[in-house]
Amino acid sequence: MDLQIMDGPREILLRDVAASRLDAAIVIAGEGWAARGVPLGPERVLVAIARDHPLAARAAVMWPGLSHCLLTLPRRGAGMELRKLVLLHGILPERIIFHDAAIDRLLALVRHGDKILLVTEGATGIRMDGVVFRPIMDESGPTTVDLTLCWRDGESDPVLARFIELARHHHEDDVSVPGVGGV
């Protein structure tokens, strides 16, 4: 089996799954997917900032504290979904800059200045000297996005079938524990 991992906007990944160019995609949950899918759970939204940035001294950042900042978002991956979240929290569109670069390049940009990069928690696996991650909070706690595993109808590879089975099992376990998971 040939494993290929791709980043991209949610709509493009789902289109590629529907057209059988991809077997499956893990995306931020949302409208527009009528085929098969299983919730994977929430993932926190974080800011990546230089260690010496004033916000780095805080354990967490509130949305109003970002309203005066210039926010950097990746054009690939979760960038467009993060933009919707930023706008939902009252930050003006002119405070957002998109870069068409991989997360590691954007983290390097953050390390050397006053840039603030919004990412999902999965990006914390990339370590960059001089960069720290802080969760973004709202009135109810950490800001999160819900992830979903989506796949096309039809025959699937045995490895993919096992991955889907594991995701379903994990989701069922979360739903059966009171206060955890759920749809």
Secondary structure, DSSP 8 states (H G I E B T S, - for coil): ---------HHHHHHHHHTTS-SEEEEE--SS--SEEEEEEEEEEEEEEETTSGGGGSSSEEGGGGTTS-EEEESSTTHHHHHHHHHHTT--GGGEEEE-S-HHHHHHHHHTSS-EEEEEGGGGGS--TTEEEEEEEETTEE-EEEEEEEE-SS---HHHHHHHHHHHHHHHHHHHSTTS---
